[in-house]
Amino acid sequence: MTDIRVSAVGEPEASFGDYVALLKPRVMSLVVFTAAVGLLAAPVSLHPVEALAAILFVALGAGASGALNMWWDADIDAAMRRTRSRPVPAGRVAPGEAMAIGLALSGIAVVMLGLAANWFAAGFLAFTIFFYVVVYTMWLKRATPQNIVIGGAAGAFPPMVGWACATGGVAVEAVAMFLVIFMWTPPHFWALALFTKGDYAAAGVPMLNVTHGRRATRNHILGYTLALAPVAIGAAFTGIGGPLYLAVALVLNAVFVAGAVRVWRRSDADSEADGHLAERRFFRFSLSYLFLHFGAILAETALAPFGLGGW
């Protein structure tokens, strides 16, 4: 049986795991990884302790964004099967408590990153938190079916923040990493939306599949995937790329485009008949797609001192 603690007034009591969940650890793991790659791929090396501290505070900022997102979106989360068990809509963490945690962690993360790395990176982190919470969560998410296109920039900033931690600025290579995530985000989330349409409709979120239908969503997935491929492959010819990255990018993008074509060819009847199998596979592969691209950048960086990475 599940052990659910109850307070004296009969309300569910939050556990340590609930506070961890409030920080969206799965999303945080992607932020941490891409920020770390951005930091390590930069041409300026930080002391290992400084680098570890910088990534820790970037992670803290990501967690703060997650807490503020859960605070603001508690009504949406409560209406969706996929999210109704989260700590705030489930009543285990009060909305005001989630907001306070998010604001406190945001302040700590920004100030400490400024002290650990530099104030440009700290300002960039503050802007990223603001963009995710205010621009995406509070405004775009409920206002337009293009929410994930524009709002996706928030998830694309971490490698630029990591790069800024090491260099104190931005460069073409940092922009290349940003663009890979930015272009990847729409097909990734629209694939998820295809097999969770009922959730978004119930919550009143104007996702593309709710406002324009699944056929339009499939068209957009294919279009963005085709646009993503040259962007991801093109990163191979910047300072973060090399033969290994190019080989990985060519294979991954060929598979990703093929998956998008399969999703595009399907009708709603096909999807309903097999439980959205192609859409689910495309969504799962999209996660590996991003991790492997950034893993290849990291490998090029690791091989560079031996004269094996880069061009």
C-alpha positions in Angstrom: 0.0 0.0 0.0 1.1 3.6 -0.6 2.1 5.5 2.5 0.3 8.9 2.3 0.8 11.0 5.4 -2.1 13.2 6.4 -2.0 16.4 8.6 -4.1 17.0 11.7 -6.7 18.8 9.6 -7.0 16.0 7.1 -5.0 17.4 4.3 -2.3 15.4 2.5 1.1 16.2 3.9 4.1 16.8 1.6 7.0 14.4 1.7 10.6 15.1 0.7 9.8 13.5 -2.6 7.1 16.0 -3.3 9.5 18.9 -2.9 11.9 17.2 -5.3 9.0 16.6 -7.8 8.2 20.3 -7.5 11.6 21.1 -9.1 10.8 18.9 -12.1 13.9 16.7 -11.9 13.4 15.1 -15.4 13.4 18.5 -17.0 16.2 19.7 -14.8 18.4 16.7 -15.9 18.1 17.9 -19.6 18.9 21.5 -18.5 21.9 20.4 -16.5 23.3 18.2 -19.3 23.0 20.8 -22.0 24.4 23.5 -19.8 27.3 21.3 -18.8 28.0 20.6 -22.5 27.9 24.3 -23.2 30.3 25.0 -20.4 32.8 22.2 -21.3 32.7 22.9 -25.0 33.7 26.5 -24.5 37.3 27.5 -25.4 37.9 28.8 -21.8 38.3 26.3 -19.0 37.0 26.9 -15.5 38.5 25.3 -12.4 36.6 22.1 -11.8 35.2 23.4 -8.5 34.0 26.6 -10.2 32.5 24.6 -13.1 30.7 22.2 -10.7 29.4 25.2 -8.7 28.2 26.9 -11.9 26.3 23.9 -13.1 24.8 23.4 -9.6 23.4 26.9 -9.6 22.1 26.5 -13.2 20.3 23.4 -12.0 18.9 25.3 -9.0 17.6 27.9 -11.4 15.9 25.2 -13.5 14.3 23.8 -10.4 13.1 27.2 -9.4 11.5 27.6 -12.8 9.7 24.3 -12.4 8.3 25.3 -9.0 7.0 28.6 -10.3 5.5 26.8 -13.3 3.7 24.3 -11.0 2.4 27.2 -8.9 1.0 29.1 -11.8 -0.3 26.1 -13.7 -1.9 24.3 -10.8 -5.4 24.7 -12.4 -4.2 23.3 -15.7 -2.3 20.4 -14.0 -5.4 19.5 -12.0 -7.4 19.1 -15.2 -4.9 16.8 -17.0 -4.5 13.1 -16.3 -0.8 13.3 -17.0 -0.2 16.0 -14.3 -3.0 15.9 -11.8 -0.8 13.9 -9.3 1.8 16.6 -9.1 2.3 18.0 -5.6 0.4 21.3 -6.0 -2.8 20.1 -7.8 -2.8 17.0 -5.6 -2.9 19.3 -2.5 0.3 18.1 -0.9 2.1 21.4 -1.5 0.2 24.7 -1.2 0.4 27.0 -4.2 1.8 29.8 -2.1 4.5 27.5 -0.7 5.5 26.5 -4.3 5.7 30.2 -5.3 7.8 31.0 -2.3 10.2 28.2 -3.0 10.5 29.1 -6.6 11.2 32.8 -5.9 13.7 32.0 -3.2 15.6 29.4 -5.3 15.6 31.8 -8.2 17.3 34.5 -6.2 19.8 32.1 -4.7 20.6 30.6 -8.1 21.2 33.9 -9.8 23.3 35.5 -7.1 25.4 32.4 -6.5 26.0 31.9 -10.2 27.2 35.5 -10.4 29.7 34.9 -7.5 30.8 31.4 -8.8 31.1 32.3 -12.5 30.3 35.9 -13.7 27.5 38.3 -13.7 26.8 38.1 -17.4 26.0 34.4 -17.0 23.9 35.2 -13.9 21.9 37.8 -15.8 21.4 35.3 -18.6 20.1 32.7 -16.1 17.7 35.3 -14.6 16.4 36.1 -18.1 15.9 32.4 -18.8 13.9 32.0 -15.6 11.9 35.1 -16.5 11.3 33.9 -20.0 10.1 30.4 -18.9 7.9 31.6 -16.1 6.4 34.9 -17.4 6.7 34.8 -21.2 5.9 31.1 -21.7 4.0 29.9 -18.6 2.0 33.0 -17.7 1.4 34.3 -21.2 2.1 32.2 -24.3 1.0 28.8 -23.0 -2.7 29.9 -22.6 -2.7 32.5 -25.4 -1.5 30.9 -28.7 -1.1 27.5 -30.4 2.5 28.7 -31.1 3.2 28.6 -27.4 5.8 25.8 -27.6 7.5 27.4 -30.6 8.3 30.7 -29.0 8.3 29.5 -25.4 10.7 26.7 -26.4 13.5 29.3 -26.4 13.5 29.0 -22.6 14.6 25.3 -22.8 17.2 26.2 -25.5 19.0 28.8 -23.4 20.9 26.5 -20.9 23.9 25.6 -23.2 24.3 29.4 -23.9 24.2 30.0 -20.1 26.9 27.2 -19.7 29.0 28.8 -22.4 28.6 32.2 -20.8 29.7 30.8 -17.4 33.1 29.9 -19.0 33.6 32.8 -21.4 31.5 35.7 -20.0 29.7 36.0 -23.4 28.2 34.2 -26.3 29.5 33.0 -29.7 28.4 31.3 -32.8 28.9 27.9 -31.2 26.6 28.7 -28.3 24.0 30.0 -30.8 24.3 26.7 -32.8 23.5 24.7 -29.6 20.6 27.0 -28.9 19.2 26.5 -32.4 19.4 22.7 -32.2 17.2 22.7 -29.1 15.0 25.5 -30.3 14.1 23.7 -33.5 13.8 20.3 -31.8 11.3 21.5 -29.2 8.2 21.8 -31.4 8.2 18.4 -33.0 9.1 16.9 -29.6 6.2 18.4 -27.8 3.7 18.2 -30.7 4.3 14.4 -30.9 3.4 14.2 -27.2 0.4 16.4 -27.8 -0.9 14.0 -30.5 -1.4 11.2 -28.0 -2.5 13.5 -25.0 -5.0 15.6 -27.0 -7.8 15.0 -24.5 -5.6 16.4 -21.6 -4.9 19.7 -23.3 -8.4 20.1 -24.5 -9.8 19.5 -21.0 -7.4 22.0 -19.5 -8.2 24.6 -22.1 -4.6 24.8 -23.4 -4.5 25.9 -27.0 -2.0 23.4 -28.3 -1.8 23.1 -32.0 -3.6 19.8 -32.2 -6.5 21.2 -30.2 -6.9 24.4 -32.2 -6.0 23.2 -35.7 -6.4 19.4 -35.5 -4.1 16.5 -35.7 -3.5 16.7 -39.5 -2.1 20.2 -39.1 0.0 19.1 -36.2 1.4 16.2 -38.3 2.2 18.7 -41.1 4.0 21.0 -38.6 6.0 18.1 -37.1 7.3 17.1 -40.5 8.0 20.7 -41.4 10.0 21.5 -38.3 11.8 18.2 -38.4 12.9 18.9 -42.0 14.0 22.4 -40.9 15.8 21.0 -37.9 18.0 18.5 -39.8 20.2 21.1 -41.6 20.5 23.1 -38.4 21.7 20.1 -36.4 24.0 18.9 -39.1 25.3 22.4 -39.7 26.6 22.6 -36.1 29.2 20.1 -37.2 31.0 22.8 -39.1 31.3 25.2 -36.1 33.9 25.1 -33.4 32.0 22.5 -31.4 31.7 20.0 -34.2 33.9 17.6 -36.0 33.8 14.2 -37.9 32.3 12.3 -35.0 29.6 14.8 -34.4 28.9 15.0 -38.2 28.5 11.2 -38.4 26.2 11.1 -35.4 24.1 14.0 -36.7 23.7 12.5 -40.1 22.4 9.2 -38.7 20.2 10.7 -36.0 18.6 13.2 -38.4 18.0 10.5 -41.0 16.2 8.4 -38.4 14.3 11.4 -37.0 13.1 12.6 -40.5 12.0 9.0 -41.3 10.0 9.0 -38.0 8.4 12.3 -38.8 7.4 11.0 -42.2 5.8 8.0 -40.6 3.8 10.2 -38.2 2.9 12.5 -41.1 1.5 9.7 -43.2 -0.8 8.4 -40.6 -4.5 9.2 -40.2 -6.3 9.6 -36.9 -7.9 6.2 -37.5 -4.4 4.6 -37.8 -3.3 6.2 -34.6 -6.4 5.2 -32.7 -6.1 1.6 -33.9 -2.7 1.0 -32.5 -2.6 3.4 -29.5 -0.6 6.1 -31.3 2.4 3.7 -31.6 4.3 5.7 -34.2 3.8 9.0 -32.3 4.9 7.5 -29.0 8.0 6.0 -30.7 8.8 9.4 -32.3 8.4 11.1 -29.0 10.7 8.7 -27.2 13.3 8.8 -29.9 13.3 12.6 -29.7 14.7 12.4 -26.2 17.5 10.2 -27.3 18.0 12.5 -30.3 18.8 15.5 -28.2 21.0 13.7 -25.7 23.0 12.0 -28.4 23.7 15.3 -30.3 25.0 16.9 -27.1 26.8 13.7 -26.2 28.6 13.9 -29.5 29.6 17.6 -28.8 30.9 16.5 -25.5 32.9 13.6 -27.1 34.4 16.1 -29.6 35.5 18.3 -26.7 37.0 15.3 -24.8 38.9 14.1 -27.9 40.3 17.6 -28.8 43.3 17.5 -26.4 44.5 14.3 -28.2 44.2 15.9 -31.6 41.2 13.6 -32.4 38.3 16.1 -32.0 37.3 18.9 -34.3 38.4 19.5 -37.9 
